Amino acid sequence: MKEIENRKDIENLVQHFYGYVHSDPKMAPVFVMPKERWNIHLERTYNFWDNWLFETGDYKGGLMWAHIEKNQTHPISPELFERWLSHWFRSVDELFIGDKAEFLKSKALELGQMMNAKLNKA
């Protein structure tokens, strides 16, 4: 195990995470999309986390719009948020240690709670 040092580490983490997501029968349908759109999604995800950790300025756009759009065809329930977080935490813990790894888990929890609250208003 090592600390997160660069964008390549972020890309490895994201790919590892989506390995779990795509093998999860409840999560996989949310992430079905044409290859071109999937590649855009991956790049945005890399940029998002890379920007948080290394302040690259590479992430452009809002976080919520894609989730709101997807929520219309695949409701993203509190259960799915919990599964998403579980896969993310597991992926981080399997690959990395250190402050940046802990930050990624903390930020994912914060963002997941925010998105869940917005998408699942009582």
C-alpha positions in Angstrom: 0.0 0.0 0.0 1.2 3.5 -0.8 0.1 7.1 -0.5 -1.7 8.8 -3.4 0.9 10.7 -5.3 -0.4 11.7 -8.7 -3.2 11.6 -11.3 -2.2 8.1 -12.3 -3.0 7.0 -8.8 -6.4 8.7 -9.1 -7.1 6.9 -12.4 -6.2 3.5 -10.9 -8.5 4.2 -7.9 -11.4 5.2 -10.1 -11.0 2.2 -12.4 -10.7 -0.1 -9.3 -13.9 1.5 -7.9 -15.8 1.1 -11.1 -14.8 -2.6 -11.2 -16.8 -3.0 -8.1 -19.7 -0.8 -9.3 -20.0 -2.7 -12.6 -20.1 -6.1 -10.8 -22.8 -4.9 -8.4 -26.2 -5.8 -9.8 -27.9 -2.9 -8.1 -25.3 -0.3 -9.1 -24.3 -1.4 -12.6 -27.5 -0.3 -14.3 -27.0 3.3 -13.2 -23.7 3.4 -15.1 -24.7 1.9 -18.4 -24.1 4.4 -21.1 -22.6 4.5 -24.6 -18.8 4.1 -24.7 -18.2 7.7 -25.8 -20.3 9.0 -22.9 -18.6 6.6 -20.5 -15.2 7.9 -21.6 -16.3 11.4 -20.9 -17.7 10.4 -17.5 -14.3 8.7 -16.6 -12.3 11.8 -17.6 -14.6 14.1 -15.6 -14.3 11.7 -12.6 -10.5 11.7 -12.9 -10.4 15.5 -13.2 -12.8 15.9 -10.3 -10.8 13.9 -7.8 -7.4 15.1 -9.2 -8.6 18.7 -8.7 -9.6 18.0 -5.1 -6.3 16.4 -4.2 -3.8 18.4 -6.3 -5.7 21.6 -7.1 -5.2 21.2 -10.9 -8.1 23.3 -12.0 -8.9 20.6 -14.6 -12.4 19.9 -13.4 -15.0 22.0 -15.2 -18.7 21.8 -14.5 -21.1 21.2 -11.7 -21.4 18.0 -9.8 -25.2 17.7 -9.6 -26.5 18.0 -13.1 -25.4 14.5 -14.2 -26.8 13.0 -11.1 -30.1 14.8 -11.4 -30.3 13.6 -15.0 -29.5 10.0 -14.2 -31.9 10.1 -11.2 -34.8 10.5 -13.6 -34.2 7.2 -15.3 -32.5 5.3 -12.5 -33.6 6.6 -9.1 -30.6 7.0 -6.9 -32.0 5.9 -3.6 -30.3 6.2 -0.2 -29.4 2.5 -0.5 -27.6 3.1 -3.7 -25.7 6.0 -2.1 -24.6 3.7 0.7 -23.5 1.1 -1.8 -21.6 3.7 -3.8 -19.8 4.9 -0.6 -19.1 1.3 0.4 -17.4 0.6 -3.0 -15.5 3.8 -2.8 -14.2 3.3 0.7 -13.3 -0.3 -0.1 -11.4 0.8 -3.2 -9.5 3.5 -1.4 -8.6 1.2 1.5 -7.4 -1.6 -0.7 -5.1 0.6 -2.7 -3.9 3.5 -0.6 -3.0 4.8 2.9 -2.3 8.3 4.2 -3.9 11.7 4.5 -5.0 11.9 0.9 -6.7 8.6 1.0 -8.6 9.7 4.2 -9.5 12.9 2.5 -11.0 11.1 -0.5 -13.2 9.0 1.8 -14.2 12.1 3.8 -15.0 14.1 0.7 -17.0 11.3 -0.8 -19.1 11.0 2.3 -19.7 14.7 2.4 -20.7 14.8 -1.3 -22.8 11.6 -1.1 -24.8 13.1 1.8 -25.3 16.3 -0.1 -26.5 14.6 -3.3 -28.6 12.1 -1.3 -30.4 15.0 0.4 -31.0 16.8 -2.9 -32.2 13.8 -4.8 -34.2 12.2 -2.1 -36.1 15.0 -0.5 -38.8 13.8 1.9 
